[in-house]
Amino acid sequence: MKKYRIIPVLALLLLSPVSNAATYTQSTLSAAAAAINKSLPTMVDSVTKFTTVTVDTSTFRYHYIITNVKSTDMDAAKFNAAMRTNLSKLVCVDQFAKQVFDSGFNISFDYNGNDNKPITSIVFKPGDCSKQVRN
């Protein structure tokens, strides 16, 4: 089985704005996304390009492209399982993610292949981290 690195999450933690706001709205999250997008796109490792952040009515989305593989050549289920385990360890202790969840939004990590077609979306919902300790 191929090993998947968690480096893209470092971009999440480094580029996520931390605010003293008790809750976020779609508007405030859109402003946060716009601020992050000023630094994008960027390569977060040799094969992963962090391209953009978007917000819809229920989800704050981080978009990535895996630059060395077509979407059809990736085993999406294995990639999802490996990345979800690693991502959860970081998302569930991140202060910005906690505020996003407390505001009722999901957080999604959306991965496309180099053909710009979806590989997988790894979605975390409020309550998904309840079994893990948060700072």
C-alpha positions in Angstrom: 0.0 0.0 0.0 1.2 3.4 -0.9 2.0 5.7 2.0 0.3 9.1 2.0 1.9 12.1 3.7 0.1 14.6 5.9 2.0 17.6 4.8 -1.1 19.4 3.3 -2.5 19.7 6.8 0.5 21.8 7.7 -0.8 24.3 5.3 -4.2 24.2 7.0 -2.6 24.9 10.4 -0.2 27.6 9.1 -2.8 29.4 6.9 -5.9 29.2 9.1 -6.8 32.4 10.7 -7.4 32.2 14.4 -10.0 34.6 15.7 -11.5 35.5 19.0 -14.9 35.3 17.4 -17.2 33.0 19.2 -18.9 31.9 16.0 -18.4 32.2 12.3 -20.9 33.0 9.6 -20.6 32.2 5.9 -19.5 35.8 5.4 -16.7 35.7 8.0 -15.5 32.3 6.7 -15.6 33.7 3.1 -13.3 36.5 4.3 -11.0 34.0 5.9 -10.9 32.0 2.7 -10.1 35.1 0.7 -7.2 35.9 3.0 -5.8 32.3 2.7 -6.3 32.4 -1.1 -3.9 35.4 -1.4 -1.1 32.9 -0.6 -2.3 30.3 -3.0 -1.6 28.2 -5.1 1.4 26.7 -3.4 3.1 23.4 -3.4 3.0 21.8 0.1 5.1 18.9 -0.9 6.6 17.5 -4.1 3.3 16.2 -5.4 0.5 18.2 -3.6 -0.6 21.6 -4.7 -2.8 23.5 -2.3 -4.9 25.5 -4.8 -7.8 27.3 -3.1 -10.1 27.6 -0.2 -13.9 28.0 -0.7 -16.9 28.2 1.5 -20.5 27.3 0.8 -23.6 27.4 3.1 -22.4 24.4 5.2 -18.7 23.7 4.4 -15.3 25.3 4.6 -13.3 23.5 1.8 -9.6 23.1 1.2 -8.8 22.1 -2.4 -5.7 20.2 -3.4 -4.4 18.7 -6.6 -2.2 15.6 -6.5 0.1 16.5 -9.4 1.6 13.1 -10.2 -1.5 11.0 -10.7 -4.7 11.0 -12.6 -7.9 10.7 -10.6 -8.7 7.3 -12.2 -5.2 5.9 -11.2 -5.6 6.6 -7.5 -7.2 4.1 -5.1 -9.6 6.7 -3.6 -10.8 4.4 -0.8 -7.3 3.7 0.5 -6.2 7.3 0.0 -9.3 8.5 1.9 -8.8 6.1 4.8 -5.1 6.9 5.2 -5.6 10.7 5.0 -8.7 10.8 7.1 -6.9 9.1 10.0 -4.0 11.5 9.8 -6.1 14.6 9.2 -8.4 13.8 12.1 -5.4 13.9 14.5 -4.7 17.5 13.4 -8.2 18.8 12.7 -9.5 17.7 16.0 -7.0 19.8 18.0 -6.9 22.8 15.7 -8.4 26.0 17.3 -9.7 27.4 14.0 -11.3 24.0 13.1 -13.0 24.0 16.5 -14.5 27.4 15.9 -15.7 26.4 12.4 -17.3 23.3 13.9 -18.8 25.3 16.8 -20.3 27.6 14.2 -22.1 24.6 12.6 -19.9 24.2 9.5 -18.2 21.1 8.1 -14.5 21.1 7.0 -13.7 19.3 3.8 -10.4 18.4 2.2 -11.0 18.0 -1.5 -8.4 16.2 -3.6 -8.3 16.1 -7.4 -5.9 14.3 -9.7 -3.6 16.0 -12.2 -6.5 15.7 -14.7 -8.5 18.1 -12.3 -11.1 15.5 -11.7 -12.1 14.5 -8.1 -10.3 11.7 -6.3 -12.0 12.1 -3.0 -13.4 14.6 -0.4 -12.6 14.0 3.2 -15.3 15.7 5.2 -15.3 16.4 8.9 -18.6 17.4 10.6 -19.3 19.0 13.9 -19.2 16.2 16.4 -16.7 14.0 14.5 -14.0 15.0 16.9 -16.0 14.5 20.1 -14.1 11.3 21.0 -10.8 13.1 20.6 -9.3 15.6 23.1 -9.1 19.2 21.8 -6.9 21.9 23.2 
